[in-house]
Amino acid sequence: MIRRAALPLALLLAGCGLQPMYAGGSSGAVAQGLAAIDVPAIEGKAGWLVRNALTDRLSAAGSSADGPRYRLDVRLDDKLEGLGLLSDDTIARERRTLRARYQLVDLASGEIVLDATAGSDAGIDVVSSEYATIAAEQTALENLARQVADRIVTRLSLQLRAGAEQPQ
């Protein structure tokens, strides 16, 4: 029964135009493009976290033998704001927001290949222990940095794939 259903499903997927993002593995156009991106230092603790997450994800594709072809400039906006107030005017909940504006610059021509934004936010419960609240804020920042880096790399991958599909 499952085999009979699998064949029509496979034919439907083949005709829908979906293509693998990382076709060709580490020698594919997207992986090679990601490996050729240099990420300069980003200001602040959030910048350090985002840069580390980006370099981890970009270096997973391998390293470029020719050196960097692109530079990824990132500017961050990290906000922590109180949301819920209790009857004694203490904050019960906070929201941490991390937004990134980034530009992918072609080093050979100086042209901006991609100019985009990415962001994420997290809710934090403020508890009676100040240490626990600070730890929760830091954990939220670490998680947000990884999420923003994931979104940036996904958008870069889509841009590089679209560039690879254009006729030269």
C-alpha positions in Angstrom: 0.0 0.0 0.0 2.8 2.4 0.9 4.7 1.7 -2.3 1.7 2.4 -4.4 1.3 5.8 -2.7 5.0 6.6 -2.9 5.3 6.6 -6.7 2.6 9.2 -7.4 4.0 11.3 -4.6 7.5 11.1 -6.0 6.2 12.1 -9.5 4.3 15.1 -8.0 7.4 16.3 -6.2 9.5 15.9 -9.3 7.2 18.2 -11.2 6.7 20.9 -8.6 10.0 22.7 -9.4 11.6 22.1 -5.9 15.4 21.9 -6.1 17.8 21.0 -3.4 19.5 24.1 -1.8 22.9 22.5 -1.4 23.0 20.5 -4.7 26.5 19.3 -5.3 27.4 19.1 -1.6 30.5 21.1 -0.6 31.5 21.6 -4.2 28.1 23.1 -5.1 27.6 26.8 -5.9 25.8 27.7 -2.7 28.3 25.9 -0.4 31.2 27.5 -2.3 29.6 30.9 -2.0 28.9 30.5 1.7 32.5 29.4 2.3 33.8 32.5 0.5 32.1 35.0 2.9 34.2 36.9 5.4 32.4 38.2 8.5 34.3 41.1 10.1 33.9 41.9 13.8 30.5 43.1 15.0 30.2 45.5 17.8 29.2 44.4 21.3 28.5 41.2 23.1 25.5 40.4 20.8 27.8 41.1 17.9 30.4 38.6 19.2 27.7 36.0 19.6 26.1 36.6 16.1 29.6 36.6 14.4 30.5 33.3 16.1 27.2 31.8 15.0 27.6 33.1 11.5 31.2 31.8 11.1 30.2 28.4 12.5 27.4 28.1 9.9 29.4 29.5 7.0 32.5 27.4 7.7 30.4 24.3 7.8 30.3 24.5 4.0 34.2 24.2 4.0 36.7 26.8 3.2 37.3 28.7 0.0 40.7 28.0 -1.6 40.7 31.4 -3.3 40.0 33.4 -0.1 37.0 35.5 0.6 34.9 36.7 -2.3 32.3 38.5 -0.2 32.1 40.5 3.0 29.1 40.4 5.2 28.6 43.7 7.1 26.2 43.4 10.0 24.8 46.0 12.3 22.8 44.9 15.3 20.1 46.5 17.5 19.6 44.7 20.8 16.8 45.9 23.0 15.6 44.7 26.4 12.3 46.2 27.5 9.9 45.6 30.4 6.4 44.5 29.6 4.2 43.4 32.4 3.8 45.5 35.6 2.6 44.1 38.9 0.5 46.1 41.3 3.7 47.2 43.2 5.1 48.6 39.9 7.7 45.9 39.5 8.3 44.4 36.1 7.0 40.8 35.7 8.0 40.1 32.1 10.7 41.4 29.7 11.1 41.1 26.0 14.5 40.9 24.4 14.6 41.9 20.7 17.6 41.4 18.4 17.5 42.9 14.9 20.2 42.8 12.3 20.7 44.8 9.1 23.2 43.1 6.9 24.8 43.7 3.5 26.6 41.2 1.4 29.4 43.0 -0.5 31.2 41.6 -3.5 34.9 42.3 -2.8 35.9 42.4 -6.4 33.4 45.1 -7.5 32.4 46.7 -4.3 28.8 46.1 -5.3 26.2 45.3 -2.6 24.7 42.0 -3.6 22.2 41.8 -0.8 20.8 44.3 1.6 18.4 42.8 4.1 17.3 42.5 7.7 16.7 39.7 10.1 15.4 39.6 13.7 13.9 37.6 16.5 12.6 38.2 20.0 12.1 36.3 23.2 10.0 36.7 26.3 11.7 36.5 29.7 10.0 36.0 33.1 11.3 38.3 35.8 11.6 36.3 39.0 12.6 37.3 42.5 16.1 36.0 42.1 18.2 38.7 40.3 20.8 36.1 39.3 18.1 33.9 37.6 16.7 36.9 35.7 20.2 37.9 34.5 20.9 34.3 33.5 17.6 34.2 31.6 18.4 37.4 29.8 21.8 36.1 28.7 20.4 32.8 27.6 17.8 34.7 25.6 20.5 36.7 23.9 22.5 33.6 23.0 19.4 31.9 21.5 18.5 35.0 19.6 22.0 35.3 18.2 21.8 31.7 16.8 18.3 32.4 15.4 19.3 35.6 13.7 22.4 33.9 12.3 20.3 31.0 10.9 18.0 33.5 9.2 20.9 35.4 7.7 22.6 32.3 6.4 19.3 31.0 4.9 18.8 34.3 3.1 22.4 34.3 1.9 21.9 30.8 0.6 18.8 31.8 -1.4 20.7 34.8 -2.8 23.7 32.7 -3.8 21.5 30.0 -5.4 19.6 32.7 -7.4 22.9 34.1 -8.5 24.2 30.7 -9.6 21.0 30.1 -11.6 21.4 33.3 -13.6 23.1 32.8 -17.0 26.7 34.1 -17.0 
